[in-house]
């Protein structure tokens, strides 16, 4: 199978998964960019996330929302892990440690959400 066929299959798969074709093209290969359900821009040909930096915008400003979304996802996964451990734990001392960890994670999640808006 040729590289071009593989690229087209990747693009078709992105569309099947709910991605949308955008008006932007990849700065590296000029292939059309897709917007994933997560809001990220993706190049099907390069198989990489693409971040567009608009005129007058810093790289930090352009990557802030993506960074915070990734961090939020990680914290949510950790909250689920701690919740599962709390459900199984019988030792009061361990429950206290897990509860403190959960409280800290929830506090951090709230901070992340405030930073996103």
N, C-alpha and C positions, 0 to 999 in steps of 0.2 A: 504494500500500500504506500502511496506517495505521501510526502510531507504535506502537500496541498490538500489531499483527501483527509488526512488526519486533522488538519487545522479546521476544515469545514465540519467534520464530525464533532470536534470540540465545541465549535460555535453552535451547532444544532443542539448538542447536549445542554449547553448553558441555557438556551432558549426553553428547552423542555423542562429545565429545573426552575423556570420562572424568572430568569435574568432578562433584562431588556437591552436592546441595541441602542447605543447612544450616538450622538452626532460627533463624538470625539474619536480621534485615532491615536494609536499608541505612538509615543515619541520615538520609540526604538525601532519599530518595524512597520509603522503606518497602517497596521491592521485595525479594524473597527474595535472600539472598546464596548464592553458590556457592563451594565450596572447590575450587580448581584442583589439578592433580596436583603442582604445586610447593608446595602448602600455603597459597598466598595465598587470601584471600577476595576475591571479585569480584562487582560489581554489574553484571548484564547490561543493565539499563536505563540507568544512568549511564555504563557502559563505563569504570569506574574500579576500581582496587584499593581495598579498604576495610580499615582496621586497627582492630580492636576494642581499646580500652583498658579493662581491667578495673578495678574499684574498688580503690584502693590502689596501682595500677601507674602508673608514669610513662610518658610518651610514648616516652622513650628505651628503656625496658625493652620496651615493646610492639613497637617497630620494629627492635630489635636483630637478631632472627633473620632478618627479611626483608632488612635491610641486609647482613648477613653472607652470606646466600645469594646475593645479587646480586654482591657482591664476589668470592665464591668462583667464581661462574660467569665473571666477567670475567677473573680470574687464570687459570682453566683454559683459556679461549679464547686468552689470550696465550701460555700454555705451548705450545699446539698450533701457534700461529704461529711461535714461536721454533724449535720442533722441526722444522717444515717447512723453515725457513731453514738450520738446521744440516745437514739431509739434503742440501741442494743446494750448500752452501758448500764451496769448495776452499782458500781462503786461510787459512793457519794463524792469522794475527792476527785475522781476522774470526771464526774458529771459537772463539778464546779469548774474545772479547767476547761472542759469543752464549752460550757456556757459562757465563760469569759471570752474564749476564742470566737464563739458565735456572735457575741455582742460587738466585739471589735470588727469582725467582718461586716456586720450590718451597718455599723457606723461608717466604715470605709465605703460601703456601697452607697450610702446616702450622700457622702461627700462627692463621689464620682458623679452621681446623678445631678447634684447642684452644679458641678463644673461643666456638665454637658449643656446646661441651659443658661 
